[in-house]
């Protein structure tokens, strides 16, 4: 894996997170980071020429710290919805010996500072999340604030530029450089903003699901979760059950509805996901809050060994823009550690993903409980 990032005068060692990446062709930066760093240095020079003091930078969706480390000489606030990204930024800043005195990290739902001079945004591929970010920015930027965004060229189209124009101000995209493009936006006050989070009725129930902007299945139940709801564990009263990668909490919600004496842990690496799960339980089953925990975490890192009776999981097969199964692999290994003897891991997965063999190797066995043309329900039991 290439960890040496050299760009102009920047020379850093950067690691992806988590550190034990099985795909050694991946690295912790891309051409979009380089475009933003180059544009940021130009903007900083322009502000210096006007006699402006040290600019305050706002970094949004800095995946692994390339932006934060590359601009460490200037005060900065880093906003992310990803706990993994927050860990990566902190790790890489420390590994490169960078001073943390002028660095602040906030989560995606925290209020943005109102003294920002330059905004650097790695575009999310979730347009609902993009709209949320722009609505946040609209409340704090000034007409003179420099707003820069970058992504792969294929992800920057007329629709994306229209979203900027409607919510923040006119936007232009550069030509492609290393298959990435840079957006420059001129903020204008008074734009109409969408409202978040979203709420939608859960079909065939009296429940309402609450979805923050960056949570999967924003306006309806996704197909994998719909299939999983037909095959949730039974008889969990009194048991400690972890909804791993909980998203909006719909799986744990229905399990609590069926077994109100269960103890549920809702955990996800997305700050918005955990907030959505908590809001969903608060709205629909407030009487179950006392036996529910809501944890932002790197898989199950904060959970003690042999502390759970059952774990349910709809594992992801991507990390940001990268398709990968290493997060699911980490989830399975952590699940085995956290489960009690005789504890069960039950997952839903796309049929084309070879999770059954992986669970077979890890647990010594794996049973297919159900299947349809697209998904399978798998269960592994932790045995001595």
N, C-alpha and C positions, 0 to 999 in steps of 0.2 A: 504494500500500500504506500502510495506517495504521500509523505507527510511534510515535505519541505515546500513551503509556499513562498515564491519569489516573484515580486511584481513591483517594478520600478525600484524605489529605495526600500521597499518592504521585504523583510526576510524573516519568516516565522516558521515554527514547527506547529502544525495543526493536525489534530486527530478528530475523526468522526466519533460519535457517541451512539451506542455504547462502544467501549474500546475493543471488545472482542468481535470485530467485524469478520464474518466468514468470507465476504466478497472483497478480496484484496485489490480489486480494480477501482473501488470507490475511493474518493478523497473528500476532504472537509471543505472544499470551496469549488466554485465553478466560475464560468465566464461572466455570469450576472454579478457575482461579487466583485470581479475585477472592474466591470463597467461602473458600478456604484462607487468603488474606491477612487477610481480616476475622476469621476464627476464630482465627488465630494471634495477632493483636494483642490480642484479648480474652483468650486464654490467657496471654499475656505479662503483661498487666495483672493477672490473677488471681494469678499467681505472685509478682509484685512486691508485692501486698497481703499476702502471707504472709511477706514478708521473705526470700524466696529470692533468691539472687544472679542474675547475668545468665544467662538460660537458654541452653542449648546446643540448637540446632535441627538436626534431621536432615531434609533435603529429598530425596525420592526421586522420580525421573522428572520433574524440573523441565525441561520441554521446551526452553525457550529463555531461561531466566533470569528470568522474571517473579517467581518466588518468591524467588530469591536476591537479586535487585536490590531488590525491595520490602521485604526484611527484612535489608538489609545492615548495620543497626546492631547486630545480634546475632551472636554466634559461630555458625557453621553448618558442617555437613558436607553435601556434595551427592553423592548416589549415583545413578549412571545406567549403563545398559547401552549407551547410544548415544554413540559418539564425536562425532557431529554435535551432539548436545545439549551435550556437554562443551565443544565449541568455541563454541557459541552462548552458553552461560553466561559463559565467559571473555571473549568479545567484548563482550557487553552490559554486564558489570561494568566492563570497561575503558572502554568508550565513555561510560559514565555517571560515570566518575571515582570508582569505589567502591574503598575500601581492601580489599586482599586479605589483610591480616594476620590476620584472624580467619575466614578462609574456607579450607576443605579440600575438594578434589574427589577422589572415589574411584570405582573402577569397580564394577560390579554383583557381582563375585565377591570383592571385598575384604571383610574383616571389618568389621562396623559398630562404631563407638565405643560404649563401655559407660556413658557419662555423659550420655545423651540425656534432655532434659526434654520436648521437643515434637517429634513426628513429623508431617511434612506429606507426604502421598503422593498423587501424581497416579495414579489407578488405571490399570494397563495393561489392554488389552482381551484379553490372553492370560492365562487363569486359571491356567495352569501357572506362569507368571512371578509372578502374584499370590501363589500358594501359597509359592513360593520366598521372596519378599520377607517374607511373614508369618513364615515359619520363621526367617529372619534376625532379624527384630524380636523374636520370642519369646525369643531367647537373650540379649537385651540390655535390653529394657524392664523397668520396675518397675511395680508396681500404680498408682503415682502419675504415670506418664508419660502425657502427653496425646497421644493418637493420633487424627489427623484425616486423612481421605481425601476426594477429590472426583473427579467425572467427570460426563459427560453423564447426564441422568436415565435415558435408555434403557439405559445400561450398568450401572445399579445396581438389582439385583433381589434376590429372596429367596435365590437361589443364592449371590450375592456376599456377602450378610450372613451366610449359613450358613458360608461359608469363613472369614470373620473369626471367627465364634463358635467354630468347631472348632479353629482354630489359634492364636488370640490372645486372644479374649474377646468378650463380648456387644457387639453393634454396632447402632446405630440410624441411620437415614437421615433427613435433613431433607426438608421439602417442596421442590418444584422451584423454583429461582430462575434465570431466564434459561435454562431447559431443562437446568440442572445441579443436582446434589444433593450435600450434604455428609454424610459418615459420621463418627460419633464412636464410638470403640471403647474399652472399659475393659479393659486387659490383665489377664489372669489367668495365674498360673504353672502349669507342669506339663502343657501341652497336647501331645498327640501330633502329631509333625511328619512330613510326607512326606520321602522321600529323593530327593536330586538329585545328579548328573545321571541321566537315564534311559538305559537301554541296550536296543537291540532288534536282532534279526538282520536282515541285509540279504538280502532274498529272492533265491533262486537263487545264493547265494554262501556261503562259509564265514566271511564277515566279520560283525562286530558294530559297529553305529553307536552313537556316544555323543552324546547330546543334552542340553545344558544347558537350563534351564527356558524361556528366552526365544528359542529357536531354532525356526524354522518346521519343520513335519513332525516333531512331537515323538516319535511312537511308530511311524511307518511312513513309507515312501517316498512323497513327494507325486507327483501325477500328472505334473506338468511334468518333474520330475527323472527319473521312470521313463522317459518318452519320450526325454529327452535322452540317457540312458545307452545307448540303441540307436543314437545318432548322434554319439558323441564323436569327436574328431579321431583319425586313425590316423597312424602313422609319426612320432611326436613324440620319439623317442629322441634325446638330446642337446640338445633344444630347451628353451627357457625358456617355460613355460606358466603363465599366471595364471588362477586360479579366482577370478573377480571376484564378490563377493557370495557367498562360499563356503558360508555356512550351516554345516551339520555336516560338510562336506568330502567328501560322498559322491561328487561328480563327480570331484574330484581323486584320491580314493582309487581309483576304478575306472580312471582314466587311468594312474595309477602302477602298478596291478596289471597292466595290459596293456603298458605301456612303462616298465619300472623304471629306465631310464636317463634319463627325463625329469627336468627341474628344475621343480618345482612351487612356485608362490607362492599361498598361501591368504590371501585378504584380504577383510575385511568391516568394516562400521562398528559391528557389535555385538561387544562384548567376549566375550560368551558364545558367539557363533558361532565366533570364532577359537579360543577355548579348546576348543570341541567338535571342530573340525577337527583341532587338534593332538592331542587325546586319541584321536580315531578313527585317525589315522595311527600314533600310538605303540602302540596296541593291536594293529592289524592288520598294519601294514607297518613295524615299527621299523627295519628295514634301510634304509628310504627317508628317514629323518629327516634324514640328512646332506645330501640334495639338496632339502629342503623348507624353505620360509620361511613364517612365520605372522605376518601384519601386520594390526593394527587401523588403519584408515585412512579418510579421506574419499575414497571412490572410489579413484582411483589417484594421489592427490596426492604420495605419497612415492616413486613410481616414476619412474625417469629416462626421458627421451625415447628412443624407438627402442631399447628394452631387452628387449622380449618378442617371441617368435616367434609365439605364439598366445595368445588370450584366450578363455576360455569363460565364459558368464554366463547365469544365470537371473534376469533383472532384476526388482526389486520394482516394484509400481505403487501403493505407498502409503508415506506417511511418518507413523508413529505412527497416529493416527486419521484422517488425511486421505488420500483417494484422489488420486494425482497421478502423472504420468509424468515429472516433471522430473528425478528421480534417475536414471531410465533414460537420459534424454537426456544427463545429465552423464557417466554411465558410458560411453556411446558416444563422446562427444567425447574423454574421457580415454583411451579405448582407442585411438583413432586416433593420439593423440599418442605413446602408449607403444609401439605396435607398430613393428617394423622395417619397412622397405620389403619388400613381399611378405608381411607378416604377416597373420594371419587372425583376425577376430572371429567367433565362432560363438555364437549364443544360442538359447534356447528361449523362446517367448512365447505368451501367449494369442492366439488368432486375431483377437479383436475389437480388439486394440491395433494401431495403425497403425505398427508399427516398421519395416516393410519400406520404406515411402516415406521415413521419417526416415533410415534407413541409406543409402538410395539417394542422397539429397541430400548426406549427409555424406561418403560414400566414393566417390560417383560410380557405384556399382552395388551391388546386393544380390541374392543368389541364394537362393531357397527350396530347401532340400535335402530336406525331408520335411514331411509334414503329417498330422494326424489330425483328427477332428471338433472337438477343443478347442485343439490347439497346433500351432505351426509351428516348424521349425528353420530359422534364417536364417544366412547367412554373408556377410560383407563382407571384401574383401581391400584392404589399403592399397597403393595404387599411386602412382607418382610423378606 
